[in-house]
Amino acid sequence: MGVPKRRSSKTRGRQRRAANVNLEAPNLVECPQCHVLIVSHRVCPECGYYKNKEVVAKK
């Protein structure tokens, strides 16, 4: 099993962890049925439609 030859500094570890901080928020698009902002390529949680077809029946 590989063992580090030298101790990694605090800065190196913090840089590695900080690389995931700059992730972007997902793009939101408007649902063509109910005009609510949703994540693209997902079923609308409000009306249950995806690509102008009802996928999930809502009451």
DSSP file (Angstrom, degrees, kcal/mol; ACC not computed):
  #  RESIDUE AA STRUCTURE BP1 BP2  ACC     N-H-->O    O-->H-N    N-H-->O    O-->H-N    TCO  KAPPA ALPHA  PHI   PSI    X-CA   Y-CA   Z-CA
    1    1 A M              0   0    0      0, 0.0     2,-0.2     0, 0.0     0, 0.0   0.000 360.0 360.0 360.0 139.7    0.0    0.0    0.0
    2    2 A G        -     0   0    0      1,-0.0     0, 0.0     0, 0.0     0, 0.0  -0.450 360.0-168.7 -72.4 134.5    1.3    3.4   -0.9
    3    3 A V        -     0   0    0     -2,-0.2     2,-0.1     0, 0.0     3,-0.0  -0.977  29.5-107.3-121.8 135.4    2.5    5.6    2.0
    4    4 A P        -     0   0    0      0, 0.0     3,-0.1     0, 0.0     4,-0.0  -0.360  18.9-153.5 -62.1 136.6    3.3    9.3    1.6
    5    5 A K  S    S+     0   0    0      1,-0.1     2,-0.3    -2,-0.1     0, 0.0   0.859  80.9  28.4 -77.6 -36.1    7.1   10.0    1.6
    6    6 A R  S    S-     0   0    0     -3,-0.0     2,-0.3     0, 0.0    -1,-0.1  -0.897  92.7-101.5-123.2 154.0    6.6   13.6    2.9
    7    7 A R        -     0   0    0     -2,-0.3     2,-0.3    -3,-0.1    -2,-0.0  -0.551  38.7-124.7 -71.1 132.8    3.9   15.1    5.1
    8    8 A S        -     0   0    0     -2,-0.3    -1,-0.1     1,-0.1     0, 0.0  -0.625  29.2-117.5 -80.9 140.3    1.4   17.1    2.9
    9    9 A S     >  -     0   0    0     -2,-0.3     4,-1.7     1,-0.1     5,-0.2  -0.206  18.7-111.2 -74.8 165.1    1.0   20.7    4.1
   10   10 A K  H  > S+     0   0    0      1,-0.2     4,-2.4     2,-0.2     5,-0.2   0.871 117.7  56.5 -61.7 -37.5   -2.2   22.3    5.4
   11   11 A T  H  > S+     0   0    0      2,-0.2     4,-2.5     1,-0.2    -1,-0.2   0.902 104.5  50.9 -64.2 -41.8   -2.4   24.4    2.3
   12   12 A R  H  > S+     0   0    0      1,-0.2     4,-1.9     2,-0.2    -1,-0.2   0.926 112.7  46.0 -62.9 -44.2   -2.3   21.4   -0.1
   13   13 A G  H  X S+     0   0    0     -4,-1.7     4,-2.0     1,-0.2    -1,-0.2   0.899 113.3  49.1 -65.4 -40.3   -5.1   19.7    1.8
   14   14 A R  H  X S+     0   0    0     -4,-2.4     4,-2.3     1,-0.2    -2,-0.2   0.867 109.5  52.3 -68.3 -36.0   -7.2   22.9    1.9
   15   15 A Q  H  X S+     0   0    0     -4,-2.5     4,-0.8     2,-0.2    -1,-0.2   0.893 108.7  51.0 -65.2 -38.8   -6.7   23.5   -1.8
   16   16 A R  H >< S+     0   0    0     -4,-1.9     3,-0.5     1,-0.2     4,-0.3   0.915 114.4  42.7 -65.2 -42.7   -7.9   20.0   -2.6
   17   17 A R  H >< S+     0   0    0     -4,-2.0     3,-1.0     1,-0.2    -2,-0.2   0.846 110.4  56.6 -71.6 -33.4  -11.0   20.5   -0.4
   18   18 A A  H >X S+     0   0    0     -4,-2.3     3,-1.3     1,-0.2     4,-0.5   0.615  85.9  80.9 -75.1 -11.7  -11.7   24.0   -1.8
   19   19 A A  T << S+     0   0    0     -4,-0.8     3,-0.3    -3,-0.5    -1,-0.2   0.780  91.4  51.4 -65.2 -25.0  -11.8   22.7   -5.4
   20   20 A N  T X4 S+     0   0    0     -3,-1.0     3,-0.7    -4,-0.3    -1,-0.3   0.479  90.9  78.3 -90.5  -2.3  -15.4   21.6   -4.9
   21   21 A V  T <4 S+     0   0    0     -3,-1.3    -1,-0.2     1,-0.2    -2,-0.2   0.823  82.9  63.6 -74.9 -31.1  -16.6   24.9   -3.5
   22   22 A N  T 3< S+     0   0    0     -4,-0.5    -1,-0.2    -3,-0.3     2,-0.1   0.070  70.1 138.5 -87.2  26.1  -16.8   26.6   -6.9
   23   23 A L    <   -     0   0    0     -3,-0.7     2,-0.2     1,-0.1    -3,-0.0  -0.463  50.8-124.0 -71.0 143.7  -19.5   24.4   -8.3
   24   24 A E        -     0   0    0     -2,-0.1    -1,-0.1     1,-0.1     3,-0.1  -0.541  20.5-108.0 -88.9 152.9  -22.2   26.2  -10.3
   25   25 A A        -     0   0    0     -2,-0.2    -1,-0.1     1,-0.1     3,-0.1  -0.479  46.7 -94.9 -72.5 149.5  -25.9   26.0   -9.6
   26   26 A P        -     0   0    0      0, 0.0     2,-0.2     0, 0.0    -1,-0.1  -0.330  42.9-102.0 -67.1 149.0  -27.9   24.0  -12.2
   27   27 A N        -     0   0    0     -3,-0.1    13,-1.2    13,-0.0     2,-0.4  -0.521  35.8-145.0 -71.5 134.2  -29.5   25.9  -15.0
   28   28 A L  E     -A   39   0A   0     -2,-0.2     2,-0.3    11,-0.2    11,-0.2  -0.837  16.0-172.4-103.5 138.8  -33.2   26.5  -14.5
   29   29 A V  E     -A   38   0A   0      9,-3.0     9,-3.1    -2,-0.4     2,-0.4  -0.858  29.1-103.0-124.3 161.8  -35.8   26.5  -17.4
   30   30 A E  E     -A   37   0A   0     -2,-0.3     7,-0.2     7,-0.2     5,-0.0  -0.700  32.4-120.7 -88.5 133.1  -39.4   27.3  -17.5
   31   31 A C     >  -     0   0    0      5,-2.3     4,-1.7    -2,-0.4    -1,-0.0  -0.548  15.3-142.9 -68.5 130.0  -41.9   24.5  -17.6
   32   32 A P  T  4 S+     0   0    0      0, 0.0    -1,-0.1     0, 0.0    -2,-0.0   0.726  95.5  45.3 -69.4 -19.3  -44.0   24.8  -20.8
   33   33 A Q  T  4 S+     0   0    0      3,-0.1    -2,-0.0    16,-0.1    -3,-0.0   0.943 132.4  10.1 -87.1 -55.9  -47.2   23.6  -19.0
   34   34 A C  T  4 S-     0   0    0      2,-0.1    -1,-0.0     0, 0.0    -3,-0.0   0.448  91.2-126.7-110.4  -2.2  -47.3   25.5  -15.6
   35   35 A H     <  +     0   0    0     -4,-1.7     2,-0.3     1,-0.2    -5,-0.1   0.829  58.2 143.2  61.3  37.1  -44.5   28.0  -16.2
   36   36 A V        -     0   0    0     -7,-0.0    -5,-2.3    -5,-0.0     2,-0.4  -0.834  58.5-106.5-102.4 145.5  -42.6   27.2  -13.0
   37   37 A L  E     +A   30   0A   0     -2,-0.3     2,-0.3    -7,-0.2    -7,-0.2  -0.592  51.3 165.4 -73.6 126.5  -38.7   27.2  -13.0
   38   38 A I  E     -A   29   0A   0     -9,-3.1    -9,-3.0    -2,-0.4     2,-0.3  -0.882  44.1 -89.8-134.8 165.2  -37.4   23.6  -12.9
   39   39 A V  E >   -A   28   0A   0     -2,-0.3     3,-0.8   -11,-0.2   -11,-0.2  -0.607  56.4-103.7 -73.9 137.1  -34.1   21.9  -13.5
   40   40 A S  T 3  S+     0   0    0    -13,-1.2     3,-0.1    -2,-0.3    -1,-0.1  -0.261 100.0  22.7 -66.1 151.6  -33.8   20.9  -17.2
   41   41 A H  T 3  S+     0   0    0      1,-0.2     2,-0.3    -3,-0.1    -1,-0.2   0.781 102.2 107.2  63.6  32.4  -34.3   17.3  -18.3
   42   42 A R  S <  S-     0   0    0     -3,-0.8    -1,-0.2     7,-0.1     2,-0.2  -0.939  79.0 -97.3-132.4 156.6  -36.4   16.5  -15.2
   43   43 A V        -     0   0    0     -2,-0.3     7,-0.2     7,-0.1    -4,-0.2  -0.535  47.4-108.0 -70.2 138.0  -40.1   15.9  -14.6
   44   44 A C     >  -     0   0    0      5,-2.2     4,-1.8    -2,-0.2    12,-0.1  -0.541  21.8-151.8 -69.1 124.8  -41.8   19.0  -13.4
   45   45 A P  T  4 S+     0   0    0      0, 0.0    -1,-0.2     0, 0.0    -2,-0.0   0.714  91.2  52.5 -71.6 -18.2  -42.6   18.5   -9.7
   46   46 A E  T  4 S+     0   0    0      3,-0.1    -2,-0.0     1,-0.1    -3,-0.0   0.933 128.5  10.4 -82.6 -49.3  -45.6   20.9   -9.9
   47   47 A C  T  4 S-     0   0    0      2,-0.1    11,-0.3    11,-0.0    -1,-0.1   0.643  90.8-125.4-109.4 -17.4  -47.6   19.4  -12.9
   48   48 A G     <  +     0   0    0     -4,-1.8     7,-2.5     1,-0.3     8,-2.0   0.657  61.1 138.0  83.7  15.3  -45.9   16.1  -13.6
   49   49 A Y  E     -B   54   0B   0      5,-0.2    -5,-2.2     6,-0.2     2,-0.3  -0.701  29.3-178.6 -97.8 148.5  -45.1   16.8  -17.3
   50   50 A Y  E >  S-B   53   0B   0      3,-2.6     3,-0.9    -2,-0.3    -7,-0.1  -0.945  75.7  -9.3-143.3 123.7  -42.0   16.0  -19.2
   51   51 A K  T 3  S-     0   0    0     -2,-0.3     3,-0.1     1,-0.2    -1,-0.0   0.913 128.9 -55.6  53.0  49.1  -41.6   16.9  -22.9
   52   52 A N  T 3  S+     0   0    0      1,-0.2     2,-0.4     0, 0.0    -1,-0.2   0.691 118.2 107.4  60.7  23.2  -45.2   17.8  -23.2
   53   53 A K  E <  S-B   50   0B   0     -3,-0.9    -3,-2.6    -5,-0.0     2,-0.6  -0.989  75.5-117.3-127.9 140.6  -46.4   14.4  -21.9
   54   54 A E  E     +B   49   0B   0     -2,-0.4    -5,-0.2    -5,-0.2     3,-0.1  -0.661  40.7 163.1 -77.6 117.9  -47.9   13.6  -18.5
   55   55 A V        +     0   0    0     -7,-2.5     2,-0.5    -2,-0.6    -6,-0.2   0.799  65.8  37.6-103.3 -41.4  -45.5   11.3  -16.8
   56   56 A V  S    S-     0   0    0     -8,-2.0     2,-0.4   -12,-0.1    -1,-0.3  -0.967  84.2-128.4-117.2 123.4  -46.6   11.5  -13.2
   57   57 A A        -     0   0    0     -2,-0.5     2,-0.3    -3,-0.1    -9,-0.1  -0.567  26.1-162.5 -74.3 126.6  -50.3   11.8  -12.4
   58   58 A K              0   0    0     -2,-0.4   -12,-0.0   -11,-0.3   -11,-0.0  -0.833 360.0 360.0-108.9 148.5  -51.0   14.7  -10.1
   59   59 A K              0   0    0     -2,-0.3    -1,-0.1     0, 0.0    -2,-0.0   0.458 360.0 360.0 -84.8 360.0  -54.2   15.2   -8.1
